[in-house]
């Protein structure tokens, strides 16, 4: 009997080795249903209507303004699984922006990074890989070993990197977050909230570089030996998807931070604590549908249809034209688009000298009766103060002409 059991064990073990060696598919969870389209659902929910989403916590946030469009229990601290990596990836993006390293920088995997387990690309200690490849692995396949390797490149150690993650979380106003690791593996005290996840998701997705990875459905590493499959089904099945990150553990359940963009508006939908994979994808789809059905985003400019001129006191010129540069990010309900009003307000008693760029007024942007922003009106050029010699010169010039 023992011999039979041993033979069965060996057979199963060898089969597992064969499958891994043949396909080497890196994934954070079961991807057997990854090709199954999302269930069709109505997007007719109106503002104020409660959405039927099966999850512990959800939120929908507009990326540019950070305005919350929908939420349910969004501030409860919960285990986040691999959506933890949103903060990890944000720090990596910021390190690249600073010039600490670039996509071609080669990183050697440490023993610690290779010991992570869970979702991985099976890095070997000392194996070298470019940042570009490690980002593919971390974003597309949620590889824990690749994420730790990137974190060590930023901070020297995972512990140091986690400290930076918590510091950045405080800077962003994430009040219900405490990171213990950079991967999302279950750990005591490793918690965040849907609201906090939305905040860091909005910050990350503003880095265009991340979309080069978060919108990829399938890719490979090691000259095709390792296949990467994105576990975010929205990338394939939801129009306008820009990312961002799935997460699954036995403690956290099924989690997702999904970002999508349509008609210039980008939304972040977070679902935490779903019981099934369909709960998170279906929930995110309902949130995104709700946002796109009810809201629009616009960059409102000053829309000056004529030159704006201000009178100058004691200047070498009596009048000065003003420039209006910049826009106001405005998120509004679709039926409010016709309620945008602009009012020009100029400073009183403008006295020389004046430097180009000085603010001499503003265009106030109203949505109905509410001021929602303003655009500064600035001096188009320098105006010197009128001096005695200048005045005398004008007088003499006038006499000469006469």
Steps between C-alpha positions, in 0.01 A plus 500: 500500500782740591668419169182585308458829686862589433457428130188718483681784680792481258265498203318812617828673581648423159183622329522830683863541399412421140217753488713776655792425271278487193282807553656696788185710536541752778173588668382610842188282491297251300473626142284219368218748423722775366359466146139515619347841417346715771134451565283757326331742738291815478673835549181695564569562870441864583678721753390412850397146409664221701695255287468127558865406553601193697808617689601630842605841376479698174571848369500689170730803463571739213875503439574867426288661771503219757126546543310200638209406274381195692602318817385232737696429821803650327701583813513156666858373533523164323775268375574611143684202347696597187337837447771591753725507194334822386706686760809294418466589134434867578835521681673329209343747252614789716852356522511480120378860476781609734755323283602249770490235227331441165324217318828361371665485841592139583409372846643187659246300700581452868435182694233684695313604185513146368356358821163675478290217363141554391463665163846517344719470193738260676798731523822323601743666744744706295284490188519831315202668339428849369259727684273486195462122534451517876226758452328271251509220753380715791220680317368235264550187709529648850835327553609529862865427428516768230328753727746444785794522259371839382446614858854405594626702202316805632581474871770235545276258689134403520483641854630835383264495205198426721597796719493720189161355407353597836659844482352560154162378620500767772598767248202403284260512795443124520386490861389136522812338358792307648730301274703211640637374168511618140331197343163467671562156647281460809668637812374623835437874493530525120187704427354774286157626396320530168521879535875488553544257210310741275729786608819312414343360182423851375856604578653201321286514187608862443838353403450420132783245514298264718242465224763344276474203735155515660320490163687192375293183475779249442879516472809286555837512673829318451464483122156347522576242768279669761149596403321786674121523510323804640246388759307826455229388259389858448814558291351274237128536553427858614528796264750763606673297773836647599582265791564438773544212750329188629560337837403167650584321825303276732478782755435793268264322264473631145610863456538731204597856422381571147565815301336596171482808281231621261440840341779661699379376839697237692350309792638271769269230635609300804335179620629326814397178669301330224416133549564408136698630205173595330409715802800726450478526121123537495515753782770708331304496174188627678697779664665609176173479305336715767772763473507520122119507479451788741808726494723687257842659548612818333806724501335843501704791359445876528343511154587866446311621194666844510813665640484567872665834578579657837574870561842576649568784741837679494632280220685566177190358332144567608349167401620140500349188344481188714567134428301207633681169521395178665177309548269390779440127538125468531307184575126537464178315452413465134196726532714781645721557196295802384528672838866608466536879539815714477539835676799733452625678813779760467717641779427858596761782511767321298820703534832471313756355502360172369688187398386263231308217668375707795146395593264793442165323510327171443224324312270335752340175389149435627291187484158646551534730803810328640857613433691185404833652399682795352757575230752782566526795263864607466690796356602441139817713531703724730379852574751740655408760758458849361801711607570874493747461214253296297230761559740779402593312187136473399451874556805592293400259229159664488651847476734392223217353298299816539 
